[in-house]
């Protein structure tokens, strides 16, 4: 697959979810492995459902994931190209006008289903005579348009699923243009794939039938047919498909949670495949290991727990230079010493901000700590300068004085210093805080 040209073509009608991100990633990796080109194509021909805010969000989320696209197009700006292709197909007699109302079509479908027959369009519009069509047009009736399928079986070799057969006789002639003049999915998709010289189309298995239909349109337009790969759909842990209306599965939500984008990419490239799930610190490393042939036909089950594990593994292994590129610290406390102290206790990037706040702001809350114990701790707190031995010296004296040990000894100190029951090693943490701040916390200031 040398110099592969792939595309990701989302519709801007909702938030980008992890299933969309997986499709984008697979296309990106196929192009990257071959030093090719990755194109973002916004499918916004449906102006009623398309929103500019979602276009902006898609671009921001792809950039956050590191999926840099080489070119970007919006289908709403390319209508002239679709009109030209429409005219070519019409001249070949492959497009025909239809005049049924949605209600009439619905009644036809229901009658066929009642008879236990496939709800395939009966091509009634093809039987209209020219004078009948003219009469309908003269009366102000606006047609919608269908592409006439060959009723043959379309066969192609799929990168993921092997031999594919799509029986077009079992499919309705697809509507490619509505009565309001707006184009539906199939024609703009094919025209753009031709114009952009797309070599590989990687998309969900729910598009297999569309691929069969589109191959006929490619042929009708005398164009080269791209190589297809239909990946299994991503499902949640309980087996439900992801939806744009499910904000919990959105990339926005993962960003807010503090998930590292490399964790999302690592999981998306591994689930539903024959390779082990492991964390990759960069897309370059991931691309080197990725093989599209490793993807399985079975549904890919997305696990939040697995994502959290990958995320924790990635973050805890980052050196200071790597993590500092992801963290924006306005308080200037985020330095290498701070990172070395907290990194083994971090699962999400947002927790870094939590620890910055803990070290900068007073600790609030009543932790039910004995006041006398804190007074003794204040009295025994050594003066600076401190080093890594300071904690052991202090806690040893406190143990001897109070006769406390284990949790009874350590937990009250941790609670008043951090407000948390778990966290970084206190021998390192107190060095970051310094004498004055530790004393203030012991005094509950």
N, C-alpha and C positions, 0 to 999 in steps of 0.2 A: 504494500500500500504506500507507494511513493507519492509525496506531495498531495496527500488526500485533502480534499476541500469538504468540510462538513458545515452543518448549520444547526442552530437551535432556534426554533420558531414558536415562541410562546404567544398566547393571546393575552393582552393586558386587561384581563377582566377580574383579576383577583391577585392575592399575594402569592409569590413564588413559594411552593412547598418543597419538601425534601425529595419528592418523586420527580418534580420538574428539574430540580438541581441535579439529580442523578442522570437524567437524560442529557442535560447540558454538559455534565462532566464526561460522560461516555463519548460524546461527539468531540469534545475538547481533546481528550486523550488520544483518540484515533488520529486527529489531525496533528497533534504534537509529536506523536511517535514517528510520523513520516515527514516532519518539517513542512507540514502543509499549512492550511488556512482554516480558521474557525470564524464563522459568520453568525452574528446575531440578527435575526429577522423577526421583526415585530408583526404578528398577524393581527392587524387592527382594521380589517375590512368591515367588521361588524361595529359600526360607529356607535350604536346604542349601548353596547356592553363594554366597549373599550374606554379606558380612562387614562389620562396623562399621568396621574399619580402612580398608576401601576407600571407604566413604562419606565418612569424614573426609578421606582422601587426595583424593578427587574434589573436594570443596569447597575444600581448600587449593590444589589445582592450578588450579582455575578462578579463584580469587582472585589467584593469582600471575600468571596470564595477563591479569588485568584484566577478565575476563568476569563482571561483577557481575550476579547474578541478583536479580530483584525479589521472587520468592517461591520457596519450596522445599517440596516434598512428598515423602513416602515412601509408595509404594503399599501397603506392609504395614499402614499406618494407615487405609486407605480401603476395606477389604474389604466393609463394609456397602453402599457404593455399587455395588460389583460384584454383590453378591447381589441388589440391587434390579433391576439391569439384566438379570441372569440370569433372574429370575422373569418379567420382561416378555417376554423372548424365548421363554421356555418356554411362557408362556400363548399366544403367537402361533404355537406349533408350529414354531418355528425352531431349537429345541435338542432333541436327542434323546440318550437314554442308550445307551451301548455297553458290551459286556461282554467283548470279546476281550482276551486277555492279550497282553503285548508279544511273546511268542514266536509266538503265532498271527498277529499282525499282520505280523511279520517274514517268516513263511512265505508269507503272501499276497503280500507285496511281491516276494519272490524268484520266486514262480511267474509273476507278471506280467512281471517283467524277463526271465525265461527265454523267455517267449513274445514278447518284444520289444514288450510293451505298456507304456504309462505306468503307473507304480505308484500308481494312484489308488484310494483306499478304495472298496470295492464297495457301501457302504451296507447291508451285511447286517443291521445293527442296526435299520434302519428297517422291516425285514420281520417283526420280532418282534411277536407278538400281545401284548395287554395282560396276558393270563394267564401268558404265558411270562415277561414282564418281572417280574410279581409273584412268580412262582416263583423266579426268579433272585435277586430282592431278599430274599425270605423265607429263602433258603438261605444268606444272609450275603454274597452276591456284591455288591461295590460297583461301580457304573458309573463310567465316565468319560464326558464329554459333548462332543458335536460340534455345531457350528453348521452348519445346512443351507444350502448355497450354492444360488443360483438356476440355475447352469449357463449363465448368460448371459455376454456379453462386456461388461466394465466399461470405459468410455471416460472419460478425463479429460485435461485440458490441464495439462501439467507445465511449471513455470517454467523448467526447464533443458533438458528433453528433448523438449518439444513434445507432440504427440499421443501418448497412451499407450493401448494396448488390453491388457487382461488377460482371457484366456479362462478363466473360472471352471470351465468344463466339463473343463478339463485339470488341475484342482486337487482334492485331497482336501478333504472337509469338514473344516475345522480343528478340532482339539481345543482347547476353551477352558477346560475344567476337568478336572483329573486325578481319579483315583479317591480320592486322599487329600484332596480338597476344595480343593486349591490351584489358583488360576487361572493359565493360561498367557498369553502375551503379548497376543494380539489384543483380547480383551474389555476388560481393564483399560486398555489404551492408548486405545481409543475412548471409554470412559466418562470417563476423565480429560480427554481432549481436549474432550469436550462440556462437562464441568463447569467446566473452566478457560477456556472460550471461545477455544480455540486457533484462530487464523485461518490460520496458515501452518505446514506441517510440512516442514522441510528435513532430509533424511536420505539415507543411502547408497542407491545403485542396487540393492543387494541386498534392499531393502525394497519394490521395485516390486510384486511379487506380493502382499505383505502389504497394500499400499495398496489394491489391487483388492478384496481380501477385506474390509478394514476399511470401505471405502465401502459395501459391502452392510450391514455392521453399523450404520453411521451411519444409513442409510436405514431399517433395521428399527427403530431407536430414534427415528425421526422427528426427526432432528437435522440441522443445517446441516453441509455437508461442507467441511472446510478446503481451502485451496489447497496443492497438493503441489509439491515440488521435490526431485528425486532426483539428488544430485551423484555424480560418478564416485568410485570407491573410491581411496583413497590407497595407493600401492605404493612399496616401497623402490627404491633405485637398480638392484637386480638384478631388479625386477619382482615381488617377493614381497609379499603383503598383510601389513599390520601385525597384530600379535596382542597381546592383553593379557599373554600369557605371554612376550613378547619384551621384557625389561627395557631392552634397548638402545634401544628406540623409545619408552620411557616419558617422560612429562613430568618425573618424578622425576629421571631420569638427566640430562635437559637442565638442570634446576635445579642439580644437583651439578656439572655441567660448567662452569657459570657463563654459560650462554646468557641473553641478554636476552629477556624474554617478548615484547617488541615485534618481535624478529627472528622468533620462532616464528609470531606472528600475521601478520606481513608475508608470510612464505613461504606459509603456509596459505591466505591469501586470494588469492594470485597464481597458485600452481601449478594446472595443470589449467584455466587460463582463457586468454582471448585478450589479456589485458593484460600489460605488461612486469612482471617481478619487480623490485620496488624496496623500499627500506627506509622504513617509516613510524614516526615517533617516538612516535606515540600512536594509540589506537583511534579517537579523534575524527577524525584525519586520514585514517585507513584507511576509516572509515565514509563519509566525504565522497566518496571515490573509488570505493567498492565498488558494483558492479552484479551482481546474481546472474545476469543474462542473459549475462554474460561467461563464465560457467563452461562448460566443454566436456564433451561426452559421453565423451571419451577418458580413460583412466586418468591420474590425477595422480601424476607421479613425484616423490617426495620425495628431495631431495639434501642430504646432510650438508654437502657442500662449499659448496653454495649458501647453506645456513643460516649457515655460518661466515663467509662473505663479508658477508652482510647484518648479522650480529652485529658484525663488526669495523667495518663502515661506521657503524653506529648508535653504537657505543660511542665511537669516535674523534671523532665529531661532537658528543657531548654536552658542554654547558657544565658548570661545577662544580655548579650547583644541581641539574641533572638527574641527574648521576651520584651525588651525595651522597645522594639519596633511595634509591638502590639499594644503596649500600655502607654497611655497619655496621663502623666502625673503632674497636676498643677501645683502640688505642694512641695515638689522637689525632694521628696523623701525616698523616692524609688531609686535606689542605687544598688550596686552589686552586693554589698553587705546585707542589705534588706532582702534582696532576692534569695541569696544563699540561706538566709534564716527561714523564710516562709515557704520555699518552693516545694518541699516534700509534703506540705499540708494543703496544697491548692488543687482543686478539681476543676474550677472554671476561672476564666479571666476576671469575672466580676468579683471573685473572692480576693483578688489582689487589691482591688479598690477598697474592699471591706477592711483589709489589714492596714492599708494606708490611713483609713478613717480611724481605726482603733488606736493607732499610734499618735494621731493628731488631735482627736477630740476626746473630751471627758467620757468616762464610762458611766452609763446610766443604768439604774436598776438596783433592786434590793436582793442580794444574793444570800441573805441569811448567814452571814459570816460573823463569828464572835468578835466583838469589838476589842476585848482584852487581848485576843490573839493578834489582832492587827497592831495594837499598841506595842506589844512585845516585838513584833516584826519590824516596826519603825525604829525601836531602840537598838536593835541588833543589825540594822542595815549598814554595811560598811561604807565609809567615805570613799570617794573616787581618789585615784584612778582605779578602774575596774578592768578585769580580764576574764577569760573563760573559767577561771577558778573561783571567781567571786560568788557565783551562785552556790556552788558546793559548800564554800566556807560559811555563807550566810544561812543556808538551809540546815547545815549541820548544827550550828549554834541554836537555831530556832527549835530544832528537834530536841536538843538536850534541855532547853529551857522549858518547853511546853509538854514534853513527853508524848508528843503526837508523832505519828508515822504514817507512811502510805498516803492514801487519798486525803486523810484528815489533815495532813501536813501540806501537801502540794495544792490541793484543789482550791482552798480559800485564797491562796496567793494568785493562782491563775485567774480565778473569777474576778478579783478586784483589779488585776492588771489589764485583763483583756475582755472581760464580760463573757467569755466562752469557756466551755468545759474541755475543749480540745484545741490544739494549735501547735505552733512551733515550739522547739525546745526553749525552755525559759532561761537557760544559761546564756543563750544567744540573744534572746528577746530583750532581756534587761539591759544588755549592752547598747542596743538600739535606742532604748528609752532614756537611759541615763538616770543619775541619782535623783534629780529634782522631780522628774515625771513619775518615777517609781514611788517616791515619797508622797507625792500628791495623791496618787491612786490609793496608797495604803491609808491615807487620811480621808479618803472618799471625796477629794476635791474634784 
